[in-house]
Amino acid sequence: MRFSYQATDASGTQLYQGTLEAGSPREARLRLREMGLYPLRLRREPFRRFVRRPALGALALYTSQFATLVAAGVPLTQALVTLAQESPSPALRQATREVRERIEAGESLADAMAHHPEVFPPLMRHLIAAGEAGGALEVTLARLAEYLERAEELNQKIRTALMYPGFVLAVVGVALAVLLLVVIPVFARLYSSAGAALPWPTQALLAASAFAQTYGWLIGLGLLLAGYALRAYYRTPAGAYRLDRLALRLPVLGPILHKAGLGRFGRTFATLYASGLPITQALEATRDLAGNAFIAHAVDEVLQSVVRGESFSAALARHPEVFLPVFTRMSAVGEASGGLDAMLDQAARHLEREVDYAVKRLSASIEPILTVLLGVGILLVALALYLPLFDLSSLITQR
């Protein structure tokens, strides 16, 4: 369940508002107390119809246009009218219209966006709230647009690196199915009618073809059911935690995903902290933005440690399997020097450069590797199919 809240800190001088996920109102109040907040109002959000979340690229373009309009002096409501007309995302268009209506009714921009958590992520709402409070909405929107553009650029690089091997594997799968179900049965009938002795590679290939013809539908059904079960398991908190943890341990791809998620967390946290948000609020907003449930769980434990009074860098050091040494050391230096946001931004940039280099290296090496493997596979299959033909031709010559 999602709850919206208004709360104050221990001094009672600063008001906080936002939304959080909890199983019950009591759990929501406990979570607020753990964050050092005292709830003044807590209300369960009504059930919302399904809305397709806008892509990160669409959100980056939307924010960039928003920043440009505000910087040009366009009134906020008129800027929202323009955005609602020009946004390519239906979800963004509809949410922007409702945000404009709420602003005209007297709400702030951040509060109006909080009614659409499925469209405007916590990072966006927190930054805009900080920008409105500090009178620097134009600067905040520009910083947010830069962050989203860099995040989309990094995601695009990772998708591009994985696109080629994914396409090759799909083509190989289709070719293998055609080979086993269409091509090899023709050779099987030929060799059966000739009655020739077959070498073991050919026997193995014919046995695989016979198995695929008999149980192919069962294999396909099993793969579909396994994929559905894996997807359903990933949607559970325990499943997402275990599978995302496993993903970080994969060879080659695991370190890329790890550094990308950690860099995304560091840059997001640095952006929020530089905008004036307390550490606890910045951690809460960034908890689910790393794109990995295992990292998100570690961030949540860091949040609980900070709420109990532990320093940020010491809390990070408790999770060395998530927060790499360079990240922890730079956080400690930032805390000691009073420049935590700058040091974390540098750490994030360092990790993103490593990801960029690793992705380029992967893209450069994976193509020749796949080409060699495909060539060897085709050669072995061809030999297994045509070896008996050589024997048959020699028999015919002898006769």
DAHUJO-V834013 format. One record per residue. N is the residue number from 1. SS is DSSP state (H for helix, E for strand, C for the rest). Layout:
# DAHUJO-V834013
N,SS / N,SS
This chain:
# DAHUJO-V834013
1,C / 2,E / 3,E / 4,E / 5,E / 6,E / 7,E / 8,E / 9,C / 10,C / 11,C / 12,C / 13,C / 14,C / 15,E / 16,E / 17,E / 18,E / 19,E / 20,E / 21,E / 22,C / 23,C / 24,C / 25,H / 26,H / 27,H / 28,H / 29,H / 30,H / 31,H / 32,H / 33,H / 34,H / 35,C / 36,C / 37,C / 38,E / 39,E / 40,E / 41,E / 42,E / 43,E / 44,E / 45,C / 46,C / 47,C / 48,C / 49,C / 50,C / 51,C / 52,C / 53,C / 54,C / 55,C / 56,H / 57,H / 58,H / 59,H / 60,H / 61,H / 62,H / 63,H / 64,H / 65,H / 66,H / 67,H / 68,H / 69,H / 70,H / 71,H / 72,C / 73,C / 74,C / 75,C / 76,H / 77,H / 78,H / 79,H / 80,H / 81,H / 82,H / 83,H / 84,H / 85,H / 86,H / 87,C / 88,C / 89,C / 90,H / 91,H / 92,H / 93,H / 94,H / 95,H / 96,H / 97,H / 98,H / 99,H / 100,H / 101,H / 102,H / 103,H / 104,H / 105,C / 106,C / 107,C / 108,C / 109,H / 110,H / 111,H / 112,H / 113,H / 114,C / 115,C / 116,C / 117,C / 118,C / 119,C / 120,C / 121,C / 122,H / 123,H / 124,H / 125,H / 126,H / 127,H / 128,H / 129,H / 130,H / 131,H / 132,H / 133,H / 134,H / 135,C / 136,C / 137,H / 138,H / 139,H / 140,H / 141,H / 142,H / 143,H / 144,H / 145,H / 146,H / 147,H / 148,H / 149,H / 150,H / 151,H / 152,H / 153,H / 154,H / 155,H / 156,H / 157,H / 158,H / 159,H / 160,H / 161,H / 162,H / 163,H / 164,H / 165,H / 166,H / 167,H / 168,H / 169,H / 170,H / 171,H / 172,H / 173,H / 174,H / 175,H / 176,H / 177,H / 178,H / 179,H / 180,H / 181,H / 182,H / 183,H / 184,H / 185,H / 186,H / 187,H / 188,H / 189,H / 190,H / 191,H / 192,H / 193,H / 194,H / 195,C / 196,C / 197,C / 198,C / 199,C / 200,H / 201,H / 202,H / 203,H / 204,H / 205,H / 206,H / 207,H / 208,H / 209,H / 210,H / 211,H / 212,H / 213,H / 214,H / 215,H / 216,H / 217,H / 218,H / 219,H / 220,H / 221,H / 222,H / 223,H / 224,H / 225,H / 226,H / 227,H / 228,H / 229,H / 230,H / 231,H / 232,H / 233,H / 234,H / 235,C / 236,C / 237,H / 238,H / 239,H / 240,H / 241,H / 242,H / 243,H / 244,H / 245,H / 246,H / 247,H / 248,H / 249,C / 250,C / 251,C / 252,C / 253,H / 254,H / 255,H / 256,H / 257,H / 258,H / 259,H / 260,H / 261,H / 262,H / 263,H / 264,H / 265,H / 266,H / 267,H / 268,H / 269,H / 270,H / 271,H / 272,H / 273,H / 274,H / 275,C / 276,C / 277,C / 278,C / 279,H / 280,H / 281,H / 282,H / 283,H / 284,H / 285,H / 286,H / 287,C / 288,C / 289,C / 290,C / 291,C / 292,C / 293,H / 294,H / 295,H / 296,H / 297,H / 298,H / 299,H / 300,H / 301,H / 302,H / 303,H / 304,H / 305,H / 306,H / 307,H / 308,C / 309,C / 310,C / 311,C / 312,H / 313,H / 314,H / 315,H / 316,H / 317,H / 318,C / 319,C / 320,C / 321,C / 322,C / 323,C / 324,C / 325,H / 326,H / 327,H / 328,H / 329,H / 330,H / 331,H / 332,H / 333,H / 334,H / 335,H / 336,H / 337,H / 338,C / 339,C / 340,H / 341,H / 342,H / 343,H / 344,H / 345,H / 346,H / 347,H / 348,H / 349,H / 350,H / 351,H / 352,H / 353,H / 354,H / 355,H / 356,H / 357,H / 358,H / 359,H / 360,H / 361,H / 362,H / 363,H / 364,H / 365,H / 366,H / 367,H / 368,H / 369,H / 370,H / 371,H / 372,H / 373,H / 374,H / 375,H / 376,H / 377,H / 378,H / 379,H / 380,H / 381,H / 382,H / 383,H / 384,H / 385,H / 386,H / 387,H / 388,H / 389,H / 390,H / 391,H / 392,H / 393,H / 394,H / 395,H / 396,H / 397,H / 398,H / 399,C
